[in-house]
Amino acid sequence: MDNLEKYNSIFTEVFGVKPEVLDASFSKDNVELWDSVHQLNLVTLAEESFDVMFDPEDIMAFISYEAGKEILRRQDVEI
């Protein structure tokens, strides 16, 4: 499984969606289920899956599919 597949699987697990719906519009503003609990689950699974530790600022900024990819890139994770 490559990093993008791993990243997508985090979202499919947390939100119960198919990978096909994951795109630039998948965000806190457009996903009804996206709340603080789901965001914390995303962060936790991403940290575990990619063996990284996010700063508090990154945790707060993880508010969309695209933002999460950028945060991981700053952690030297190629997505």
DALIN-V223047 format. One record per residue. RES is the residue in one letter. SS is DSSP state (a for helix, b for strand, c for the rest). PHI is phi in degrees with one decimal (999 if undefined). OMEGA is omega in radians with two decimals (none if undefined). Layout:
# DALIN-V223047
RES&SS&PHI&OMEGA + RES&SS&PHI&OMEGA
This chain:
# DALIN-V223047
M&c&999&3.11 + D&c&-82.0&-3.05 + N&a&-63.5&3.12 + L&a&-66.5&3.10 + E&a&-63.6&3.11 + K&a&-63.5&3.13 + Y&a&-62.6&3.12 + N&a&-61.6&-3.12 + S&a&-65.0&3.07 + I&a&-63.3&-3.14 + F&a&-66.6&-3.14 + T&a&-66.7&3.11 + E&a&-70.6&-3.07 + V&a&-69.4&-3.04 + F&a&-102.6&-3.14 + G&c&66.2&-3.14 + V&c&-112.5&3.06 + K&c&-86.3&-3.13 + P&a&-55.8&-3.10 + E&a&-63.1&-3.12 + V&a&-87.2&-3.10 + L&c&-82.3&3.12 + D&c&-153.6&-3.07 + A&c&-61.4&-3.12 + S&c&-87.7&-3.13 + F&c&-79.2&-3.06 + S&b&-150.7&3.10 + K&c&-55.4&-3.10 + D&c&-74.7&-3.03 + N&c&-115.4&-3.10 + V&c&-113.8&-3.05 + E&c&-58.4&-3.10 + L&c&-74.3&-3.04 + W&c&-72.5&3.07 + D&c&-133.1&-3.07 + S&a&-63.8&3.13 + V&a&-67.5&3.11 + H&a&-64.0&3.13 + Q&a&-63.7&3.11 + L&a&-63.7&3.09 + N&a&-62.9&3.09 + L&a&-59.1&-3.11 + V&a&-61.6&-3.12 + T&a&-61.1&3.13 + L&a&-65.4&3.11 + A&a&-65.3&3.11 + E&a&-60.9&-3.14 + E&a&-68.0&-3.07 + S&a&-67.4&-3.07 + F&a&-109.1&3.10 + D&c&52.5&3.11 + V&c&-128.8&3.07 + M&c&-131.5&-3.12 + F&c&-85.3&2.99 + D&c&-74.2&3.10 + P&a&-53.9&3.13 + E&a&-64.1&3.12 + D&a&-67.8&3.12 + I&a&-61.5&3.12 + M&a&-68.4&-3.09 + A&a&-85.1&-3.11 + F&c&-79.3&-3.03 + I&c&-117.4&3.08 + S&b&-159.9&3.09 + Y&a&-58.1&-3.13 + E&a&-69.5&3.13 + A&a&-62.1&3.12 + G&a&-62.1&3.10 + K&a&-63.4&3.14 + E&a&-65.8&3.11 + I&a&-61.6&3.11 + L&a&-66.7&3.10 + R&a&-60.1&3.10 + R&a&-67.2&3.08 + Q&c&-93.4&-3.13 + D&c&66.8&3.04 + V&c&-101.1&3.13 + E&c&-83.0&3.13 + I&c&-113.3&none
